[in-house]
Amino acid sequence: MQMEDDGDVRPTPTWDIRREGRAWRGEEALARLDLAPEKIEMIDGKLFWDDAERLTMLALLLENVGMDAAVRLGDPRLWREAVAALPDGPESAAG
């Protein structure tokens, strides 16, 4: 659940993040646009108001660009470490 500026609580959407990015269509496009923060602002050196807004924006962008593009932005070793730290990651089951 996400708290809105007007005090309303909105359910967290089910994200459809794939390896390849995709464009939204129709009703989904309008619903996704409604999730985006109204404006981009920086507070104490961070974009957007809080982590909930940051994660929403990140998820929206990941749906558009895909995971394959995202993992090229950083050190692959650190991406692997992050995945390995997931409780249900393949590395945790093997160890």
Contacts in CASP RR format, 6 or more apart in sequence:
PFRMAT RR
TARGET T0000
AUTHOR 0000-0000-0000
METHOD contacts of the structure
MODEL  1
MQMEDDGDVRPTPTWDIRREGRAWRGEEALARLDLAPEKIEMIDGKLFWD
DAERLTMLALLLENVGMDAAVRLGDPRLWREAVAALPDGPESAAG
1 9 0 8 1.000
1 10 0 8 1.000
1 11 0 8 1.000
1 12 0 8 1.000
2 9 0 8 1.000
2 10 0 8 1.000
2 11 0 8 1.000
2 12 0 8 1.000
2 52 0 8 1.000
2 56 0 8 1.000
3 9 0 8 1.000
3 52 0 8 1.000
4 10 0 8 1.000
13 31 0 8 1.000
13 32 0 8 1.000
13 35 0 8 1.000
13 59 0 8 1.000
15 59 0 8 1.000
15 62 0 8 1.000
15 63 0 8 1.000
16 22 0 8 1.000
16 63 0 8 1.000
17 59 0 8 1.000
17 62 0 8 1.000
17 63 0 8 1.000
17 66 0 8 1.000
17 67 0 8 1.000
18 63 0 8 1.000
18 66 0 8 1.000
18 67 0 8 1.000
19 66 0 8 1.000
19 67 0 8 1.000
19 68 0 8 1.000
20 66 0 8 1.000
20 68 0 8 1.000
21 62 0 8 1.000
21 63 0 8 1.000
21 64 0 8 1.000
21 65 0 8 1.000
21 66 0 8 1.000
21 69 0 8 1.000
22 63 0 8 1.000
22 64 0 8 1.000
22 66 0 8 1.000
23 29 0 8 1.000
23 64 0 8 1.000
24 32 0 8 1.000
24 63 0 8 1.000
24 64 0 8 1.000
32 60 0 8 1.000
32 63 0 8 1.000
35 56 0 8 1.000
35 60 0 8 1.000
36 56 0 8 1.000
36 57 0 8 1.000
36 60 0 8 1.000
37 48 0 8 1.000
37 49 0 8 1.000
37 53 0 8 1.000
37 56 0 8 1.000
37 57 0 8 1.000
40 47 0 8 1.000
40 48 0 8 1.000
41 47 0 8 1.000
41 48 0 8 1.000
41 49 0 8 1.000
43 49 0 8 1.000
46 54 0 8 1.000
47 54 0 8 1.000
47 57 0 8 1.000
48 54 0 8 1.000
48 57 0 8 1.000
62 70 0 8 1.000
71 79 0 8 1.000
83 89 0 8 1.000
83 91 0 8 1.000
84 91 0 8 1.000
84 92 0 8 1.000
85 92 0 8 1.000
86 92 0 8 1.000
END
